[in-house]
Amino acid sequence: MPATQRGILQVPASPVPDTEGLDRRSPASVSFLLGTGGDRRIWPDAITRRNRYGTRATPADDEISFSSTTASNISREGFQAAGAELARLMDIASPSPVATDQWFADIRDRIAGNLGCAGAQIVLAASGTDAELLALCMVAGVSRRPLTNVLVAPDETGNGVPRAAAGRHYSDLTALGGAVEAGAPLEGLPPDRIEVRTIAIRNETGEPRHQHEIDAEIIAAVELELRRDRDVLVHVLDASKTGLPAVTRQAARHVAALAPGRVRVIVDACQFRGSIARLGQDLADGFVVALTGSKFIAGPPFSGALLIPPALAEELAARSDIPAGLAEYTAAQDWPAALRQRMSFAFKSELNLGLGLRWVAALAHLDRYAGIDEARQSLVKEEFVRLVRSRIDAVDGISLHQDDEGDHLGSRAMVPLTVTNGAGAFASFEECQAVQASMRGLNGGPICHIGQAVRLGSRTVLRVAASAPDVIGVSTRMSAGQSLQQAFAPIESRLDVFFQKLSVVLRHLRDS
């Protein structure tokens, strides 16, 4: 049955500004479009051309970035890929023009191929927070009971996630350009239908909780909600902002089996720092998987996706009643044709071009990273962490706190740095934010990017992390015959400059 007869509103309007008159071949046009189809967080400043994360939508080869836990500048490879795909889509001197629906289908197919999940359906999302809202609305659409969303570590995921988890607008402007009331429930989601229960992964002093305690709390929460005759959405955190996992897969499978069809599991893999093979197993277990191309993969910020296992995809197509308010966040071409042509849902926008281009840039990395043997991926990640740790003691004002130690650092290629001020006390959140901003200044060395500040009880950490391009570069040099130490030489050089500048910035903090 044609889509227009099934409730899909096919409109020519795009969630990005009118591109009429733009030269799609020019770098300025590509950069402009990469900043569209997202909310204010990725709008470039008129003077600096940086977004709220401090990153740019044009290559900046002279800047040093270890900030993939938050956001990265677009790479030269990603920028060129976005430009080439834009030309192909717009049929500008292209030998292989492509229709819009096929262009977006190709993006989804590349994601699926890299993750080995050809049987899953993939819905693109503007951000990880939008992916949370998508997942909630999907589960609400196939559920006929009140729904409890069990959210893990809300303070170590996205800032807007708690609101999105409750089915509420998390900002006053959506990625599709819609003006909404922040905090208000989405249309079609009555305020009393969704409840949120939160599970902490740290205690009040910031120490990590034991995994068995978290699992026991999750299981008890699900059992309670089932007794209350509520359906449940349970989060598994593959990696928090500081690299901690939360809720074991064993516990997730256990709660899903308590009431099949009533307990759903979503794996938050938005940092994308775990095993690709594990994500494939998650889908095989019937779990939804949320990921982004903008953290470890190091594509431009605001490129998310939701991977839906086949059984849930069939439920969505056959009998879903997705809340109408989701149309403020998702465009028709974000969805695979197999779903959108069977769903009774009225989209307000046809496509999000900026989102597609950002995924193209991310895939320039993911295509190559996914081809690297997982043993080599792990080797490079662990060596990166070793090199970072070897430089910490030489810098006054930072330390690797004992509560942040663990094997998870090497597997996540991420090191949280606890910052102290001139009085020897833990630096405040605001002081750490100032350090991050100063690292992007011109004093003390080249512009450097470090992961945003995260509160952990009484202390605050900044994060130094490797990204997929780092792993790709080392692996390529090793394949060319270099030793691991030789292959790491370019990264070591950047780490030396980075920590030298961090020392200067921290000295200024202590002296001020």
C-alpha positions in Angstrom: 0.0 0.0 0.0 1.5 3.4 -0.9 2.9 5.3 2.1 0.5 8.2 1.6 -2.4 5.9 2.1 -1.0 4.5 5.4 -0.8 7.9 7.2 2.7 9.0 6.2 2.8 12.6 5.3 5.1 12.9 2.3 6.1 16.6 2.3 8.9 18.2 0.2 10.0 20.3 3.1 13.4 19.6 4.7 14.4 20.2 8.3 17.3 22.2 7.1 17.2 25.7 5.6 16.5 26.0 1.9 19.6 24.9 -0.1 18.5 26.6 -3.3 21.4 28.6 -4.7 24.1 26.8 -2.7 27.0 25.4 -4.6 27.0 21.9 -3.3 30.5 21.4 -4.5 32.0 24.1 -2.3 33.5 23.4 1.1 31.4 26.2 2.6 28.2 24.5 1.5 29.2 21.2 2.9 30.2 22.8 6.2 26.9 24.7 6.3 24.8 21.6 5.7 26.8 19.6 8.3 25.5 22.1 10.9 21.9 21.7 10.0 19.2 19.2 11.1 20.3 19.5 14.8 19.4 21.8 17.7 21.4 24.7 19.0 24.2 22.6 20.3 25.7 22.2 16.8 24.9 25.7 15.5 28.2 27.4 14.7 29.2 30.6 16.3 29.2 33.4 13.8 32.8 34.5 14.7 34.6 31.3 15.8 32.6 28.9 13.6 32.6 26.5 16.5 29.6 24.8 18.0 28.8 24.5 21.7 31.2 21.6 22.0 34.0 23.8 20.7 34.4 21.7 17.5 34.2 22.8 13.8 32.4 21.4 10.8 35.6 21.9 8.7 38.9 20.0 9.0 41.3 21.5 11.5 44.5 19.5 11.0 46.5 21.8 13.3 44.4 21.1 16.3 45.0 18.2 18.8 42.0 16.3 19.8 41.6 13.7 22.5 37.9 14.6 23.2 36.0 11.8 21.5 34.1 11.2 24.7 32.3 14.5 23.9 32.8 15.6 20.3 35.5 15.9 17.6 36.3 18.2 14.7 35.3 16.6 11.4 38.3 14.8 9.8 39.6 15.6 6.4 38.5 12.1 5.2 35.0 12.6 6.6 34.6 16.1 5.1 35.7 14.8 1.7 33.3 11.9 1.9 30.4 14.2 2.9 31.2 16.4 -0.1 31.3 13.5 -2.5 28.0 12.0 -1.2 26.3 15.4 -1.3 27.4 15.8 -5.0 26.1 12.3 -5.8 22.8 13.0 -4.1 22.3 16.3 -5.8 23.5 14.9 -9.2 26.3 17.4 -9.6 28.7 16.0 -12.2 28.1 12.6 -10.7 28.3 9.4 -12.8 26.0 7.6 -10.4 23.1 9.9 -9.3 20.9 8.3 -6.5 17.4 8.8 -5.3 17.0 10.3 -1.8 15.4 7.1 -0.3 18.2 5.0 -1.7 20.8 7.4 -0.4 19.6 7.1 3.1 19.1 3.3 2.7 22.8 3.1 1.6 23.8 4.8 4.9 21.8 2.3 7.0 23.2 -0.6 5.0 26.8 0.5 5.6 26.1 0.8 9.4 24.5 -2.6 9.4 27.3 -4.1 7.4 30.0 -2.7 9.6 28.3 -4.1 12.7 27.4 -7.5 11.2 23.7 -6.9 11.9 22.1 -7.2 8.5 18.8 -8.6 10.0 18.2 -5.5 12.2 16.2 -2.4 11.1 18.1 0.9 11.6 16.4 4.2 12.4 18.7 7.3 12.2 18.5 9.8 15.1 19.9 13.3 15.4 21.6 12.5 18.7 21.9 10.0 21.5 19.2 11.8 23.4 16.9 11.7 20.3 17.6 8.0 20.2 16.4 7.6 23.8 13.1 9.4 22.8 12.8 7.2 19.8 13.2 4.0 21.8 10.7 5.1 24.4 8.1 6.0 21.8 8.6 2.7 20.0 8.1 0.7 23.1 5.2 2.8 24.1 3.8 2.2 20.6 3.6 -1.6 21.0 2.7 -1.5 24.7 -0.9 -1.4 26.0 0.0 -0.8 29.6 1.6 2.0 31.6 5.3 2.0 31.1 8.2 2.3 33.5 11.6 3.4 32.0 14.5 2.1 34.2 17.3 4.6 33.4 20.8 3.7 34.5 23.4 6.4 35.5 21.5 9.5 34.2 24.3 11.7 35.4 26.8 9.9 33.2 24.7 9.9 30.0 23.4 12.9 28.1 22.1 15.9 30.0 18.7 15.8 28.2 18.3 12.0 28.6 16.2 12.1 31.9 13.6 14.3 30.2 13.6 12.2 27.1 13.3 9.0 29.1 10.1 10.4 30.6 8.6 11.2 27.2 9.1 14.9 27.5 10.7 17.5 25.3 14.2 17.9 26.5 14.7 21.3 25.0 12.7 24.1 23.5 13.8 23.4 20.0 14.0 20.0 18.2 16.6 18.9 15.6 13.9 19.3 12.9 13.5 23.0 13.8 10.2 22.7 15.8 9.6 25.0 18.7 8.3 23.1 21.7 7.9 23.6 25.4 10.8 22.1 27.3 9.7 19.6 29.9 6.2 19.2 28.4 5.1 15.7 27.4 5.1 14.7 23.8 1.7 14.6 22.1 0.3 11.2 22.5 2.2 10.4 25.7 0.0 11.4 28.7 2.1 12.5 31.7 0.8 9.7 33.9 1.7 6.9 31.4 5.5 7.1 31.7 7.4 6.7 35.0 11.2 6.9 35.3 13.2 4.9 37.8 16.9 5.7 38.1 19.7 3.3 39.0 23.0 4.9 40.1 26.3 3.4 39.2 28.2 5.3 41.8 27.6 6.0 45.5 27.2 9.5 47.0 31.0 10.0 47.3 31.5 9.1 43.6 32.8 5.5 44.2 31.7 2.9 41.6 29.1 0.5 43.0 29.7 -3.2 42.7 28.2 -4.7 39.6 26.2 -7.3 41.5 24.5 -4.6 43.5 23.4 -2.8 40.3 22.1 -6.0 38.8 20.2 -6.9 42.0 18.6 -3.5 42.0 17.6 -3.8 38.4 16.0 -7.2 38.9 14.1 -6.0 41.9 12.9 -2.9 40.1 11.6 -4.9 37.1 9.9 -7.5 39.4 8.2 -4.6 41.3 7.0 -2.9 38.1 5.6 -6.2 36.7 3.6 -6.7 39.9 2.2 -3.2 39.4 1.0 -4.4 36.0 3.3 -2.0 34.1 5.5 -2.8 31.2 9.2 -2.0 31.5 12.1 -0.6 29.4 15.5 -1.4 31.0 18.7 0.3 30.1 22.1 -1.5 29.8 24.9 1.0 29.8 27.7 -0.3 27.6 30.0 2.6 28.7 29.3 5.6 30.8 30.9 9.0 30.3 33.8 7.7 32.4 34.0 4.3 30.8 32.1 2.3 33.4 29.7 -0.4 32.2 26.4 -0.9 34.1 24.0 -3.8 34.2 25.5 -7.1 33.0 24.1 -8.8 29.9 23.3 -11.8 32.1 21.0 -9.6 34.2 19.5 -8.1 31.1 18.6 -11.5 29.7 17.2 -12.5 33.0 14.8 -9.6 33.3 13.8 -9.9 29.6 12.8 -13.5 30.3 10.6 -12.6 33.3 7.9 -11.4 31.0 8.7 -11.6 27.2 7.0 -8.8 25.3 6.5 -6.8 28.4 10.1 -6.2 29.4 12.3 -4.6 26.7 16.0 -3.9 26.9 17.9 -1.1 25.3 21.7 -1.1 25.2 23.2 2.4 25.4 26.3 2.0 23.2 26.4 5.7 22.3 30.0 6.0 23.3 30.8 3.1 21.0 33.7 1.9 23.1 32.9 -1.8 23.4 33.1 -4.8 21.2 31.3 -4.8 17.9 30.7 -8.5 18.3 28.9 -7.9 21.6 26.5 -5.5 20.0 25.7 -8.1 17.4 24.9 -10.5 20.2 22.7 -7.9 21.9 20.6 -7.7 18.8 20.4 -11.5 18.6 19.2 -11.5 22.2 16.3 -9.2 21.1 17.8 -6.0 22.6 17.5 -2.6 21.0 20.9 -0.9 20.6 21.5 2.9 20.6 24.7 4.2 19.2 26.3 7.4 17.8 28.8 8.1 15.1 30.1 11.1 16.9 31.9 9.8 20.0 34.6 7.1 19.6 33.9 6.9 15.8 34.7 10.6 15.7 32.2 11.8 13.2 30.7 15.3 13.6 28.4 15.7 16.6 24.7 14.8 16.2 24.8 11.5 14.3 22.8 8.8 16.2 21.1 5.6 15.3 18.7 3.0 16.9 19.2 -0.7 15.9 16.0 -2.6 16.2 15.9 -6.4 16.4 13.7 -8.2 13.8 10.9 -9.2 16.3 10.4 -5.7 17.6 10.5 -4.3 14.1 7.7 -6.6 13.0 5.6 -5.5 16.0 6.2 -1.9 15.1 5.1 -2.5 11.6 2.1 -4.6 12.5 0.4 -2.9 15.4 2.3 0.1 16.7 0.6 3.3 17.9 3.6 5.6 18.0 2.9 8.9 19.8 2.3 11.7 17.3 4.7 14.0 19.1 7.7 11.9 17.9 7.2 13.6 14.4 8.9 16.7 15.9 12.1 14.6 16.1 12.2 12.1 13.3 11.9 12.4 9.5 10.5 9.8 7.1 13.8 9.0 5.5 15.3 8.3 8.9 13.3 5.1 8.8 13.8 2.1 6.5 11.1 1.7 3.9 10.2 -1.7 5.3 8.9 0.0 8.5 7.7 3.4 7.4 5.6 2.0 4.5 3.6 -0.2 6.9 3.3 2.1 9.9 0.4 4.4 10.5 2.4 7.4 11.5 2.2 11.0 10.1 5.7 12.4 9.6 6.0 16.1 9.4 9.4 16.1 7.6 10.6 14.1 4.7 14.3 14.1 5.4 17.2 15.4 7.6 20.0 16.0 5.1 22.5 17.2 7.8 22.0 14.0 9.8 22.7 11.9 6.7 25.9 13.9 5.8 27.2 13.6 9.4 26.7 9.8 9.2 28.6 9.7 5.9 31.5 11.5 7.6 31.4 9.0 10.5 31.2 6.1 8.2 34.5 7.2 6.6 36.0 6.0 9.9 33.7 3.2 10.8 34.2 1.4 7.5 37.9 1.1 8.2 37.7 0.6 11.9 35.3 -2.4 11.6 37.8 -4.1 9.3 40.5 -4.2 12.0 40.8 -7.4 14.0 39.4 -7.0 17.5 42.6 -8.2 19.0 44.5 -5.4 17.4 41.8 -2.9 18.3 42.2 -3.9 21.9 46.0 -3.8 21.7 46.0 -0.2 20.4 43.4 1.0 23.0 45.3 -0.5 25.9 48.6 1.0 24.7 47.0 4.4 24.4 45.8 4.2 28.0 49.3 3.1 29.1 50.9 6.1 27.4 48.4 8.5 28.9 48.9 7.1 32.4 52.7 7.4 32.0 52.4 11.1 31.5 50.0 11.9 34.4 52.5 12.1 37.2 54.5 14.7 35.4 51.7 17.2 35.5 50.8 19.0 38.7 47.1 19.3 39.3 45.8 16.1 37.8 45.7 12.4 38.9 44.1 9.1 38.1 41.9 8.7 41.1 41.9 5.2 42.6 38.1 4.9 42.1 38.6 5.3 38.3 41.2 2.5 38.0 40.2 -0.7 36.4 40.5 -2.9 33.3 37.7 -1.0 31.7 40.0 1.9 31.0 42.1 -0.1 28.5 39.0 -1.6 26.7 37.4 1.9 26.5 40.6 3.8 25.5 39.5 6.5 28.0 41.3 8.0 31.0 39.3 10.2 33.5 41.6 12.9 35.1 40.7 14.2 38.5 41.7 17.9 38.7 42.8 19.8 41.8 43.1 23.5 42.3 45.7 25.8 43.9 44.5 24.9 47.4 45.0 21.2 46.8 41.3 20.5 46.9 39.2 19.0 44.2 38.6 21.5 41.4 35.0 22.6 41.0 32.9 21.7 38.0 33.2 25.3 36.9 37.0 25.3 37.3 37.2 22.2 35.2 35.0 23.7 32.5 37.4 26.7 32.5 40.3 24.3 32.0 38.6 22.7 29.0 37.9 26.1 27.5 41.5 27.3 28.1 42.8 24.2 26.3 41.0 25.5 23.2 42.7 28.9 23.6 45.9 29.9 21.8 48.0 30.5 24.9 50.4 27.8 25.9 50.4 25.9 22.7 48.1 24.7 19.8 44.4 24.4 20.2 43.7 21.1 22.1 40.4 19.4 22.8 39.6 17.4 26.0 36.4 15.6 27.0 33.9 17.7 28.9 33.8 17.9 32.7 31.8 15.2 34.6 30.8 15.4 38.2 31.7 12.3 40.3 30.5 13.0 43.8 32.7 15.7 45.4 35.2 15.7 42.5 35.1 16.5 38.8 37.0 14.8 36.0 38.1 15.7 32.5 38.6 12.9 30.0 41.4 12.0 27.6 40.4 9.4 25.0 41.5 7.8 21.8 39.1 7.6 18.8 38.6 5.3 15.9 40.9 7.4 13.6 43.7 6.9 16.2 43.3 3.1 16.1 43.1 3.2 12.3 46.3 5.2 12.0 48.3 2.9 14.3 46.9 -0.3 12.7 47.7 1.0 9.2 51.3 1.7 10.2 51.6 -1.7 11.9 50.3 -3.3 8.7 53.0 -1.5 6.8 55.7 -3.1 9.0 56.1 -0.8 11.9 56.3 -2.0 15.5 53.6 -0.9 17.9 56.0 1.6 19.4 56.9 3.1 16.0 53.3 3.2 14.9 52.4 5.1 18.1 55.0 7.8 17.5 52.6 10.4 15.9 50.1 9.9 18.8 52.9 10.1 21.4 54.1 13.4 19.9 50.5 14.8 20.1 50.2 13.6 23.7 53.4 15.3 24.7 52.2 18.6 23.3 48.8 18.1 24.8 50.0 17.4 28.3 52.6 20.2 28.1 49.7 22.6 27.4 47.5 21.1 30.1 50.4 21.7 32.6 50.4 25.4 31.6 46.7 25.8 31.9 46.6 24.0 35.3 49.4 26.2 36.6 47.3 29.3 35.7 44.3 27.7 37.5 46.5 27.2 40.6 47.9 30.7 40.5 44.6 32.5 39.9 
